[in-house]
């Protein structure tokens, strides 16, 4: 079984398209291609009630980001600062993700 591909990668800045956090921008903290989900910084926050453990000695209520569907996010181009779809183009013999609006490469400065 081959692994599914996502149009976004860890570290991309994305715009949330729908849901309670519609319009928010944030970085992708984690990408899960097998589940078709992403975790976006500052979006889809949930509260977790935790028992005391070594990581959190007091326990309590912890607020953290939950995974959301990758189809709910769109890449923001660093060059033109607009939400855009992604095209793939061969540059110097290497396949690179490119902004559909301005044509700039998305993977250059990582």
Secondary structure per residue as TSV (DSSP state, phi and psi in degrees):
chain	resnum	aa	ss	phi	psi
A	1	X	-	360.0	124.1
A	2	X	-	-82.5	153.9
A	3	X	-	-80.7	139.8
A	4	X	-	-70.0	153.9
A	5	X	-	-107.6	146.6
A	6	X	-	-111.4	156.0
A	7	X	S	-86.2	-0.8
A	8	X	-	-127.3	159.2
A	9	X	-	-129.2	164.3
A	10	X	T	-59.7	132.1
A	11	X	T	98.3	-15.8
A	12	X	-	-67.1	145.6
A	13	X	E	-88.9	129.9
A	14	X	E	-129.6	160.5
A	15	X	E	-110.5	131.2
A	16	X	E	-81.4	125.7
A	17	X	-	-90.5	-27.1
A	18	X	S	-151.0	167.1
A	19	X	S	98.4	-169.4
A	20	X	T	-68.0	-20.2
A	21	X	T	-107.3	25.2
A	22	X	T	-55.2	131.7
A	23	X	T	94.7	-12.6
A	24	X	-	-76.6	146.5
A	25	X	E	-112.4	145.6
A	26	X	E	-167.3	167.9
A	27	X	E	-87.0	149.5
A	28	X	E	-81.6	120.0
A	29	X	E	-86.8	-32.6
A	30	X	E	-152.3	137.5
A	31	X	E	-117.5	132.8
A	32	X	E	-122.7	84.4
A	33	X	T	-61.2	-33.9
A	34	X	T	-64.8	-32.6
A	35	X	T	-100.6	-3.2
A	36	X	T	58.5	42.6
A	37	X	E	-130.5	157.8
A	38	X	E	-137.6	154.4
A	39	X	E	-111.1	119.9
A	40	X	E	-107.6	132.1
A	41	X	T	-60.5	122.9
A	42	X	T	81.6	3.5
A	43	X	S	-121.8	151.0
A	44	X	S	56.4	50.7
A	45	X	E	-74.3	139.5
A	46	X	E	-129.6	161.9
A	47	X	E	-108.3	130.9
A	48	X	E	-115.8	125.3
A	49	X	E	-87.2	117.2
A	50	X	E	-119.3	146.5
A	51	X	-	-79.7	157.8
A	52	X	-	-61.2	136.8
A	53	X	-	-148.6	-174.2
A	54	X	S	-66.1	-34.6
A	55	X	S	-71.3	-43.5
A	56	X	S	-124.3	89.3
A	57	X	T	-60.6	-27.6
A	58	X	T	-92.8	-15.6
A	59	X	-	71.1	-147.4
A	60	X	E	103.5	-161.5
A	61	X	E	-99.3	120.6
A	62	X	E	-110.4	132.8
A	63	X	E	-100.0	127.4
A	64	X	E	-146.6	166.7
A	65	X	E	-82.1	136.8
A	66	X	-	-103.6	155.7
A	67	X	-	-64.0	146.8
A	68	X	E	-132.8	162.0
A	69	X	E	-63.1	138.3
A	70	X	G	-66.5	-21.6
A	71	X	G	-73.3	-11.9
A	72	X	G	-88.4	0.0
A	73	X	E	-123.7	152.6
A	74	X	E	-133.8	137.0
A	75	X	E	-64.9	138.2
A	76	X	E	-101.1	122.5
A	77	X	-	-69.9	128.1
A	78	X	T	-68.0	-24.4
A	79	X	T	-79.8	-50.0
A	80	X	T	-102.7	-3.5
A	81	X	-	57.4	31.2
A	82	X	S	-118.2	149.2
A	83	X	E	-69.3	132.9
A	84	X	E	-144.8	158.7
A	85	X	-	-81.4	166.5
A	86	X	E	-112.8	133.2
A	87	X	E	-112.9	160.4
A	88	X	E	-115.3	133.2
A	89	X	E	-139.0	147.2
A	90	X	E	-89.5	118.8
A	91	X	E	-124.6	122.6
A	92	X	T	53.3	40.7
A	93	X	T	75.8	12.0
A	94	X	E	-128.4	133.7
A	95	X	E	-74.0	127.8
A	96	X	E	-129.7	144.2
A	97	X	E	-77.7	135.0
A	98	X	E	-128.2	144.6
A	99	X	E	-69.2	131.4
A	100	X	T	-72.7	-23.7
A	101	X	T	-86.4	-44.8
A	102	X	T	-113.0	-13.5
A	103	X	-	84.7	2.1
A	104	X	-	-76.9	149.0
A	105	X	B	-72.9	137.7
A	106	X	S	-88.1	-24.5
A	107	X	S	-94.4	3.7
A	108	X	T	-68.1	-43.5
A	109	X	T	-106.1	54.6
A	110	X	-	-120.5	360.0
